Amino acid sequence: QVQLVESGGGLVQPGGSLTLSCAASGFTFSFNIMNWYRRRPGMERELVATINHNGDVTNYIDPVKGRFTISRENAKNTVYLQMNSLKPEDTAVYYCSVYYFGRRHWGQGTQVTVSS
């Protein structure tokens, strides 16, 4: 079955950086588009970044453009989210996700807290 395991979250000061990782299994990773979502306190989950199957096409929501970078290593079945210049409003639970075999699959999420 599909498994997505995120790691790399934590507490960081405003302006700091974090890199999230998501280890995937249970499907052919290199064939699939991968996404990072987040759920900020009191808000609905939102799509943050998308990467195509081979990593040459990426998309971001406007609030993170120029600060976040999504990437992948197909040989390691892993997708990353490099987050720079973090702001308090980036505080959220971040989820790795894939749409596979008719439904969206989610990891358990990793908490990112941006605070001084």
Backbone as CSV, one residue per row, in Angstrom:
resi,resn,N_x,N_y,N_z,CA_x,CA_y,CA_z,C_x,C_y,C_z
1,GLN,0.843,-1.177,0.000,0.000,0.000,0.000,0.890,1.244,0.000
2,VAL,0.265,2.364,-0.409,1.011,3.618,-0.474,1.379,4.071,0.940
3,GLN,2.657,4.403,1.115,3.115,4.990,2.365,3.931,6.234,2.064
4,LEU,3.642,7.291,2.801,4.366,8.546,2.690,4.784,8.952,4.097
5,VAL,6.076,9.141,4.302,6.587,9.452,5.640,7.394,10.742,5.579
6,GLU,6.842,11.788,6.196,7.516,13.086,6.217,8.461,13.188,7.411
7,SER,9.486,14.009,7.254,10.404,14.312,8.340,11.027,15.671,8.096
8,GLY,11.672,16.218,9.140,12.419,17.450,8.973,11.778,18.691,9.560
9,GLY,10.570,18.566,10.088,9.928,19.719,10.698,10.580,20.103,12.009
10,GLY,10.138,21.232,12.567,10.669,21.680,13.841,10.364,23.139,14.093
11,LEU,11.038,23.681,15.103,10.896,25.090,15.478,12.044,25.882,14.872
12,VAL,11.728,26.971,14.219,12.763,27.795,13.585,12.393,29.265,13.767
13,GLN,13.400,30.117,13.857,13.149,31.544,13.989,12.763,32.154,12.648
14,PRO,12.028,33.253,12.668,11.730,33.957,11.403,13.015,34.257,10.642
15,GLY,12.941,34.023,9.335,14.122,34.202,8.488,14.964,32.961,8.345
16,GLY,14.669,31.947,9.121,15.432,30.705,9.084,15.005,29.781,7.961
17,SER,15.647,28.603,7.949,15.410,27.625,6.892,15.173,26.240,7.472
18,LEU,14.410,25.449,6.732,14.206,24.034,7.029,14.062,23.298,5.721
19,THR,14.460,22.021,5.732,14.212,21.155,4.590,13.387,19.964,5.046
20,LEU,12.232,19.803,4.436,11.374,18.663,4.704,11.676,17.560,3.696
21,SER,11.552,16.320,4.154,11.718,15.152,3.287,10.478,14.284,3.382
22,CYS,10.209,13.582,2.307,9.097,12.630,2.283,9.565,11.365,1.578
23,ALA,9.610,10.274,2.321,9.994,8.973,1.768,8.738,8.239,1.340
24,ALA,8.705,7.819,0.087,7.515,7.203,-0.490,7.755,5.730,-0.792
25,SER,6.695,4.950,-0.689,6.754,3.537,-1.044,5.358,3.055,-1.409
26,GLY,5.305,1.890,-2.057,4.023,1.288,-2.393,3.471,1.665,-3.749
27,PHE,4.216,2.443,-4.515,3.800,2.803,-5.870,5.060,3.164,-6.659
28,THR,4.895,3.312,-7.964,6.040,3.643,-8.818,6.286,5.141,-8.741
29,PHE,7.163,5.509,-7.823,7.400,6.917,-7.497,7.759,7.736,-8.724
30,SER,8.623,7.223,-9.557,9.150,8.007,-10.686,8.110,8.289,-11.760
31,PHE,6.946,7.680,-11.664,5.893,7.908,-12.661,4.892,8.975,-12.215
32,ASN,5.000,9.428,-10.961,3.920,10.210,-10.370,4.296,11.634,-9.978
33,ILE,3.324,12.531,-10.207,3.426,13.891,-9.698,3.335,13.841,-8.177
34,MET,4.167,14.658,-7.513,4.146,14.731,-6.054,3.811,16.149,-5.603
35,ASN,3.164,16.240,-4.450,2.730,17.522,-3.905,3.133,17.677,-2.440
36,TRP,3.325,18.917,-2.040,3.379,19.294,-0.629,2.159,20.188,-0.356
37,TYR,1.450,19.848,0.712,0.338,20.650,1.217,0.699,21.126,2.613
38,ARG,-0.075,22.072,3.123,0.053,22.463,4.522,-1.318,22.832,5.085
39,ARG,-1.417,22.682,6.404,-2.617,23.144,7.103,-2.178,24.103,8.187
40,ARG,-2.469,25.372,7.985,-2.131,26.387,8.976,-3.198,26.405,10.056
41,PRO,-2.880,26.875,11.251,-3.850,26.878,12.366,-5.152,27.564,11.978
42,GLY,-6.256,26.875,12.174,-7.568,27.450,11.912,-7.949,27.557,10.455
43,MET,-7.138,26.952,9.572,-7.404,27.083,8.147,-7.496,25.706,7.502
44,GLU,-8.022,25.680,6.293,-8.102,24.427,5.559,-6.733,24.076,4.968
45,ARG,-6.570,22.797,4.681,-5.330,22.362,4.050,-5.222,22.990,2.657
46,GLU,-4.020,23.433,2.297,-3.814,24.092,1.007,-2.602,23.489,0.302
47,LEU,-2.699,23.468,-1.027,-1.576,23.016,-1.844,-0.472,24.061,-1.796
48,VAL,0.761,23.624,-1.569,1.902,24.542,-1.496,2.778,24.435,-2.736
49,ALA,3.109,23.213,-3.136,4.042,23.035,-4.247,3.776,21.699,-4.934
50,THR,4.105,21.669,-6.231,3.912,20.482,-7.062,5.156,20.264,-7.904
51,ILE,5.494,18.986,-8.114,6.619,18.655,-8.984,6.204,17.505,-9.887
52,ASN,6.600,17.584,-11.154,6.200,16.526,-12.081,7.085,15.304,-11.900
53,HIS,6.857,14.277,-12.733,7.463,12.973,-12.463,8.985,12.973,-12.515
54,ASN,9.559,13.811,-13.362,11.025,13.803,-13.469,11.690,15.053,-12.906
55,GLY,10.899,15.948,-12.331,11.457,17.083,-11.619,11.721,18.319,-12.440
56,ASP,11.367,18.327,-13.721,11.698,19.503,-14.532,10.573,20.527,-14.613
57,VAL,9.451,20.253,-13.967,8.361,21.227,-13.897,7.893,21.325,-12.450
58,THR,7.897,22.546,-11.939,7.434,22.779,-10.565,6.452,23.949,-10.541
59,ASN,5.583,23.952,-9.539,4.634,25.041,-9.350,4.487,25.329,-7.861
60,TYR,4.222,26.596,-7.549,4.105,27.036,-6.162,2.934,28.005,-6.011
61,ILE,2.394,28.038,-4.812,1.432,29.104,-4.532,2.206,30.409,-4.353
62,ASP,1.519,31.510,-4.608,2.197,32.814,-4.603,2.909,33.142,-3.282
63,PRO,2.325,32.855,-2.120,2.986,33.260,-0.861,4.355,32.618,-0.628
64,VAL,4.661,31.520,-1.331,5.944,30.842,-1.089,6.898,30.950,-2.267
65,LYS,6.457,31.528,-3.368,7.328,31.659,-4.536,8.590,32.437,-4.194
66,GLY,9.716,31.912,-4.632,10.989,32.563,-4.359,11.593,32.204,-3.020
67,ARG,10.814,31.523,-2.163,11.323,31.129,-0.834,11.394,29.611,-0.680
68,PHE,10.451,28.892,-1.277,10.387,27.435,-1.165,10.832,26.800,-2.479
69,THR,11.466,25.639,-2.377,11.858,24.874,-3.553,11.494,23.407,-3.356
70,ILE,10.700,22.872,-4.271,10.371,21.447,-4.249,11.335,20.719,-5.189
71,SER,11.792,19.550,-4.775,12.688,18.754,-5.607,12.449,17.282,-5.294
72,ARG,13.065,16.410,-6.107,12.867,14.975,-5.884,14.103,14.202,-6.298
73,GLU,14.282,13.065,-5.672,15.308,12.097,-6.061,14.600,10.777,-6.342
74,ASN,14.376,10.482,-7.600,13.627,9.277,-7.948,14.379,8.003,-7.545
75,ALA,15.696,8.068,-7.538,16.469,6.886,-7.139,16.272,6.547,-5.657
76,LYS,15.854,7.557,-4.880,15.637,7.353,-3.440,14.167,7.391,-3.058
77,ASN,13.277,7.517,-4.062,11.834,7.606,-3.798,11.528,8.686,-2.758
78,THR,12.154,9.831,-2.928,12.039,10.894,-1.937,11.762,12.238,-2.612
79,VAL,10.875,12.993,-2.004,10.600,14.364,-2.438,10.930,15.293,-1.273
80,TYR,11.415,16.479,-1.619,11.888,17.443,-0.619,11.147,18.774,-0.760
81,LEU,11.144,19.523,0.328,10.683,20.900,0.290,11.686,21.735,1.074
82,GLN,12.508,22.494,0.340,13.459,23.407,0.950,12.728,24.717,1.211
83,MET,12.749,25.152,2.467,12.016,26.359,2.854,12.995,27.374,3.430
84,ASN,13.109,28.514,2.765,13.998,29.586,3.197,13.188,30.821,3.578
85,SER,13.843,31.740,4.273,13.202,33.005,4.667,11.833,32.757,5.288
86,LEU,11.789,31.833,6.218,10.511,31.433,6.802,9.879,32.570,7.596
87,LYS,8.568,32.604,7.530,7.769,33.638,8.200,6.836,32.979,9.209
88,PRO,6.393,33.719,10.203,5.439,33.128,11.164,4.201,32.555,10.485
89,GLU,3.777,33.154,9.387,2.585,32.658,8.691,2.829,31.353,7.934
90,ASP,4.076,30.881,7.911,4.370,29.559,7.349,4.157,28.453,8.377
91,THR,3.876,28.821,9.620,3.607,27.827,10.657,2.423,26.964,10.247
92,ALA,2.656,25.642,10.231,1.637,24.718,9.727,2.111,23.287,9.919
93,VAL,1.185,22.367,9.738,1.551,20.965,9.531,1.698,20.768,8.028
94,TYR,2.848,20.262,7.613,3.142,20.057,6.198,2.972,18.580,5.850
95,TYR,2.281,18.327,4.725,1.951,16.980,4.292,2.503,16.716,2.895
96,CYS,3.043,15.556,2.723,3.404,15.039,1.416,2.173,14.312,0.862
97,SER,1.965,14.371,-0.451,0.769,13.764,-1.021,1.010,13.291,-2.450
98,VAL,0.252,12.251,-2.822,0.264,11.759,-4.201,-1.146,11.313,-4.567
99,TYR,-1.552,11.583,-5.807,-2.821,11.071,-6.315,-2.510,9.815,-7.094
100,TYR,-2.987,8.696,-6.557,-2.602,7.413,-7.140,-3.759,6.438,-7.049
101,PHE,-4.009,5.745,-8.125,-5.014,4.693,-8.182,-6.369,5.203,-7.686
102,GLY,-6.741,6.396,-8.181,-8.098,6.872,-7.956,-8.346,7.690,-6.717
103,ARG,-7.307,7.871,-5.881,-7.538,8.719,-4.717,-6.239,9.371,-4.263
104,ARG,-6.412,10.402,-3.435,-5.249,11.114,-2.903,-4.794,10.438,-1.610
105,HIS,-3.493,10.254,-1.533,-2.874,9.649,-0.361,-2.060,10.701,0.373
106,TRP,-2.013,10.548,1.712,-1.351,11.536,2.563,-0.365,10.879,3.517
107,GLY,0.678,11.618,3.847,1.521,11.220,4.954,0.888,11.678,6.266
108,GLN,1.611,11.444,7.359,1.084,11.802,8.674,1.301,13.273,8.998
109,GLY,2.164,13.915,8.229,2.430,15.335,8.433,3.604,15.590,9.356
110,THR,4.231,16.746,9.170,5.313,17.178,10.051,5.082,18.642,10.416
111,GLN,5.224,18.955,11.701,4.916,20.299,12.196,6.092,21.230,11.948
112,VAL,5.794,22.386,11.371,6.764,23.464,11.218,6.246,24.672,11.990
113,THR,7.042,25.155,12.934,6.663,26.316,13.729,7.713,27.395,13.558
114,VAL,7.271,28.562,13.091,8.184,29.690,12.878,7.859,30.739,13.937
115,SER,8.780,30.902,14.862,8.532,31.796,15.993,9.843,32.207,16.627
116,SER,9.863,33.422,17.146,11.036,33.892,17.878,10.870,33.639,19.375
